[in-house]
Amino acid sequence: MIKGIVFDLDDTLYEQQAPFFAAITTLFPKFPTKKLPSLFLQFRYYSDLHYLKTITGEWPLDKMRYERIRLALQAENFNAEDNDLLKFQALYDQALEKISLPKEIQQILNFLTAENISLGVITNGPVERQTNKMNALQLNNWFEPETLFISDGIQIQKPDPTIFKLMEKRLDLPAESLLYIGDSFENDVVGAKSANWNVWWFNHQHRPLPDDQTALFDLEITSFDALKQAIINEKRLQR
């Protein structure tokens, strides 16, 4: 029986494409619109790939942020001036200040609150940046502050199962009663399953299963509406 549901933040509780697209189209108006989804996936790939370097101290955060957009544009065969690459992060940050919860996510959180399901968030990233996103999304309407886990604040990064085990203790619930929902196979699916949680892969970006990986998830969901329906119809929710 599911008694607690924990969410990833980026591209799970809100659509990360929207602020990304806004920054790209402002800074690079000649970038082909039809290639924006592909560019975003490249951006997320290089972001996840190089983020660990900022944790180990190999790269400063500014270098990682510069390289992820440079490499993403390079992968899409788009030449960008160095000065423009340096401007991207500021524009992206401005766009992130305007993020909001999709209506389906608001409906999900209202439903789970009414059902007395314990809620939490586990997200990788810098404390100030992720906190600003949570504030913009007004997550305090549904989540207790002590159940909002940011990796840099805890000094444990997904997919390390330890961060999931800490959430178990915080919610005072066993692994088998917890469900994690996230968009990253490597960080969210692998991490949650390593902690013996139930896990749904929120694959609304339609990413392929990574090479040499098996379908570890309990359910794959590919849209916000389908996520809402899956949660409302989940028969194992505490009643």
TORGUFI-420348 format. One record per residue (C-alpha): x, y, z; residue in three letters. Coordinates in nm, 4 decimals, decimal comma, padded with zeros to 6 digits, m for minus. Example, Ala and Ser with C-alpha at 12.3 -4.5 7.8 and 13.67 -1.06 7.14 Angstrom:
// TORGUFI-420348
u	v	w	type
01,2300	m00,4500	00,7800	ala;
01,3670	m00,1060	00,7140	ser;
//
This chain:
// TORGUFI-420348
u	v	w	type
00,0000	00,0000	00,0000	met;
00,1359	00,3420	m00,1002	ile;
00,1437	00,5828	00,1931	lys;
00,3898	00,8387	00,0609	gly;
00,4772	00,9857	m00,2794	ile;
00,8028	01,1722	m00,3399	val;
00,8694	01,3732	m00,6550	phe;
01,1703	01,4915	m00,8491	asp;
01,1595	01,8673	m00,9138	leu;
01,3042	01,9635	m01,2529	asp;
01,0932	01,8508	m01,5481	asp;
00,8648	01,6560	m01,3154	thr;
00,6750	01,9080	m01,1025	leu;
00,7049	02,1678	m01,3788	tyr;
00,7895	02,1694	m01,7502	glu;
01,1542	02,2658	m01,7732	gln;
01,1300	02,3007	m02,1509	gln;
00,9325	02,6264	m02,1315	ala;
01,1954	02,8461	m01,9609	pro;
01,4706	02,6778	m02,1641	phe;
01,2929	02,7472	m02,4931	phe;
01,2306	03,1076	m02,3875	ala;
01,5995	03,1673	m02,3219	ala;
01,7122	02,9973	m02,6437	ile;
01,4680	03,1786	m02,8732	thr;
01,5595	03,5134	m02,7163	thr;
01,9353	03,4641	m02,7430	leu;
01,9525	03,2531	m03,0599	phe;
01,6526	03,3564	m03,2775	pro;
01,7988	03,1708	m03,5779	lys;
01,8008	02,8355	m03,3986	phe;
01,5475	02,6079	m03,5786	pro;
01,2261	02,5825	m03,3785	thr;
01,1748	02,2184	m03,4780	lys;
01,5078	02,1273	m03,3187	lys;
01,4305	02,2836	m02,9785	leu;
01,3109	01,9573	m02,8173	pro;
01,6252	01,7780	m02,9304	ser;
01,8431	02,0631	m02,8043	leu;
01,6722	02,0476	m02,4670	phe;
01,7455	01,6760	m02,4328	leu;
02,1103	01,7417	m02,5188	gln;
02,1173	02,0175	m02,2583	phe;
01,9758	01,7861	m01,9906	arg;
02,2199	01,5126	m02,0918	tyr;
02,5263	01,7338	m02,0550	tyr;
02,3900	01,8910	m01,7395	ser;
02,3505	01,5514	m01,5709	asp;
02,6803	01,4286	m01,7133	leu;
02,8923	01,7144	m01,5814	his;
02,7083	01,8147	m01,2642	tyr;
02,9092	01,5672	m01,0567	leu;
03,2251	01,7581	m01,1515	lys;
03,0939	02,0574	m00,9576	thr;
03,0364	01,8366	m00,6534	ile;
03,3900	01,6957	m00,6597	thr;
03,5387	02,0401	m00,7189	gly;
03,6808	01,9464	m01,0588	glu;
03,4771	02,2236	m01,2239	trp;
03,3291	02,5446	m01,0809	pro;
02,9530	02,5736	m01,1285	leu;
02,9885	02,8496	m01,3883	asp;
03,2034	02,6236	m01,6078	lys;
02,9495	02,3418	m01,5947	met;
02,6699	02,5805	m01,6896	arg;
02,8742	02,7179	m01,9804	tyr;
02,9781	02,3756	m02,1083	glu;
02,6322	02,2190	m02,0975	arg;
02,4835	02,4775	m02,3339	ile;
02,7965	02,4926	m02,5522	arg;
02,8034	02,1156	m02,5954	leu;
02,4283	02,0943	m02,6502	ala;
02,4387	02,3522	m02,9304	leu;
02,7464	02,1867	m03,0770	gln;
02,5637	01,8523	m03,0844	ala;
02,2884	02,0198	m03,2882	glu;
02,5472	02,1697	m03,5281	asn;
02,4679	02,5258	m03,4288	phe;
02,7546	02,7729	m03,4041	asn;
02,7223	03,0236	m03,1210	ala;
02,9451	03,3135	m03,0254	glu;
03,1251	03,2748	m02,6955	asp;
02,9771	03,5992	m02,5667	asn;
02,6253	03,4689	m02,6297	asp;
02,7012	03,1408	m02,4545	leu;
02,8071	03,3410	m02,1505	leu;
02,4743	03,5278	m02,1546	lys;
02,2591	03,2162	m02,1662	phe;
02,2524	03,1304	m01,7957	gln;
02,1278	03,4747	m01,6932	ala;
01,8413	03,4591	m01,9436	leu;
01,7580	03,1053	m01,8374	tyr;
01,7513	03,2110	m01,4719	asp;
01,5151	03,4973	m01,5550	gln;
01,2800	03,2583	m01,7327	ala;
01,2894	03,0175	m01,4372	leu;
01,1538	03,2928	m01,2125	glu;
00,8249	03,2663	m01,4035	lys;
00,7709	02,8897	m01,3779	ile;
00,4415	02,7546	m01,2478	ser;
00,2866	02,4175	m01,1756	leu;
00,0940	02,2593	m01,4627	pro;
m00,2747	02,2347	m01,3762	lys;
m00,2462	01,8545	m01,3693	glu;
00,0238	01,8724	m01,1023	ile;
m00,1901	02,1076	m00,8929	gln;
m00,4783	01,8615	m00,9225	gln;
m00,2497	01,5719	m00,8275	ile;
m00,1195	01,7490	m00,5176	leu;
m00,4685	01,8533	m00,4095	asn;
m00,5889	01,4958	m00,4519	phe;
m00,2984	01,3437	m00,2592	leu;
m00,3393	01,5959	00,0220	thr;
m00,7080	01,5063	00,0511	ala;
m00,6113	01,1374	00,0595	glu;
m00,3653	01,2035	00,3464	asn;
m00,0699	01,0766	00,1425	ile;
00,2670	01,1924	00,2770	ser;
00,4535	01,4093	00,0240	leu;
00,8167	01,4957	m00,0407	gly;
01,0665	01,6175	m00,3002	val;
01,4186	01,4923	m00,3702	ile;
01,6135	01,7041	m00,6186	thr;
01,9758	01,7382	m00,7194	asn;
02,1219	02,0866	m00,7424	gly;
02,2450	02,3960	m00,5569	pro;
02,0410	02,4925	m00,2516	val;
01,9666	02,8542	m00,3470	glu;
01,8745	02,7729	m00,7061	arg;
01,6435	02,4831	m00,6217	gln;
01,4869	02,6725	m00,3315	thr;
01,4045	02,9621	m00,5642	asn;
01,2292	02,7214	m00,7999	lys;
01,0301	02,5683	m00,5142	met;
00,9254	02,9147	m00,3994	asn;
00,8214	03,0124	m00,7521	ala;
00,6087	02,6960	m00,7674	leu;
00,4629	02,7695	m00,4202	gln;
00,5312	02,4152	m00,3047	leu;
00,4766	02,5223	00,0559	asn;
00,1032	02,4903	m00,0175	asn;
00,1417	02,1116	m00,0232	trp;
00,4827	02,0151	00,1174	phe;
00,6327	02,0523	00,4628	glu;
00,9707	02,2317	00,4465	pro;
01,1502	01,9395	00,6124	glu;
01,0421	01,7041	00,3304	thr;
01,2018	01,9159	00,0552	leu;
01,5433	01,7540	00,0052	phe;
01,8070	01,9378	m00,2014	ile;
02,1199	01,7350	m00,2707	ser;
02,3736	02,0093	m00,2066	asp;
02,2170	02,0850	00,1290	gly;
02,2319	01,7204	00,2342	ile;
02,5623	01,6507	00,0559	gln;
02,4207	01,3368	m00,1075	ile;
02,3321	01,3217	m00,4770	gln;
02,0849	01,1015	m00,6585	lys;
02,1190	00,8188	m00,7605	pro;
02,2856	00,7420	m00,4259	asp;
02,0166	00,5418	m00,2403	pro;
02,1218	00,7048	00,0866	thr;
01,9219	01,0190	00,0080	ile;
01,6113	00,8042	m00,0399	phe;
01,6768	00,6253	00,2879	lys;
01,6967	00,9630	00,4624	leu;
01,3569	01,0515	00,3192	met;
01,2183	00,7222	00,4547	glu;
01,3270	00,8283	00,8019	lys;
01,1902	01,1806	00,7577	arg;
00,8493	01,0495	00,6489	leu;
00,8674	00,7592	00,8976	asp;
00,7554	00,5158	00,6280	leu;
00,9101	00,1892	00,4995	pro;
01,0493	00,1631	00,1455	ala;
00,7713	m00,0635	00,0216	glu;
00,5091	00,2016	00,1053	ser;
00,6864	00,4797	m00,0872	leu;
00,6576	00,5780	m00,4532	leu;
00,9090	00,8003	m00,6326	tyr;
00,8208	00,9850	m00,9544	ile;
01,0918	01,1421	m01,1712	gly;
01,1974	01,2025	m01,5296	asp;
01,5633	01,0917	m01,5151	ser;
01,6202	00,7199	m01,5631	phe;
01,9758	00,7328	m01,4317	glu;
01,9096	00,9498	m01,1258	asn;
01,5469	00,8842	m01,0399	asp;
01,4639	00,5315	m01,1527	val;
01,8000	00,3769	m01,0682	val;
01,8294	00,5683	m00,7419	gly;
01,4815	00,4887	m00,6122	ala;
01,5011	00,1232	m00,7107	lys;
01,8406	00,0944	m00,5409	ser;
01,6595	00,1993	m00,2226	ala;
01,3865	m00,0613	m00,2899	asn;
01,1185	00,1994	m00,3525	trp;
00,8337	00,1787	m00,5996	asn;
00,9162	00,4072	m00,8917	val;
00,7349	00,5542	m01,1890	trp;
00,9448	00,6856	m01,4773	trp;
00,7819	01,0124	m01,5850	phe;
00,9167	00,9957	m01,9374	asn;
00,7164	01,2792	m02,0927	his;
01,0223	01,3741	m02,2991	gln;
01,0042	01,0281	m02,4645	his;
01,3671	00,9427	m02,4004	arg;
01,4880	00,5981	m02,5058	pro;
01,5845	00,3500	m02,2388	leu;
01,9584	00,3953	m02,1778	pro;
02,1878	00,1380	m02,3362	asp;
02,2431	m00,1794	m02,1343	asp;
01,9618	m00,0895	m01,8933	gln;
01,6535	m00,2928	m01,8134	thr;
01,3108	m00,1484	m01,7384	ala;
01,3534	m00,1194	m01,3616	leu;
01,0520	00,1073	m01,3190	phe;
00,7086	m00,0115	m01,2116	asp;
00,5319	00,2142	m01,4620	leu;
00,6316	00,4460	m01,7471	glu;
00,4179	00,7565	m01,7941	ile;
00,4507	00,9941	m02,0878	thr;
00,2267	01,2961	m02,0172	ser;
00,1070	01,5131	m01,7296	phe;
m00,2532	01,4081	m01,7872	asp;
m00,1566	01,0398	m01,7840	ala;
00,0316	01,0982	m01,4587	leu;
m00,2780	01,2503	m01,3026	lys;
m00,4947	00,9609	m01,4127	gln;
m00,2423	00,7021	m01,2920	ala;
m00,2294	00,8564	m00,9451	ile;
m00,6043	00,8970	m00,9129	ile;
m00,6547	00,5361	m01,0256	asn;
m00,3736	00,3910	m00,8121	glu;
m00,5455	00,1179	m00,6134	lys;
m00,2672	00,0876	m00,3571	arg;
m00,3059	00,4388	m00,2154	leu;
m00,3788	00,4524	00,1553	gln;
m00,7528	00,4856	00,2121	arg;
//
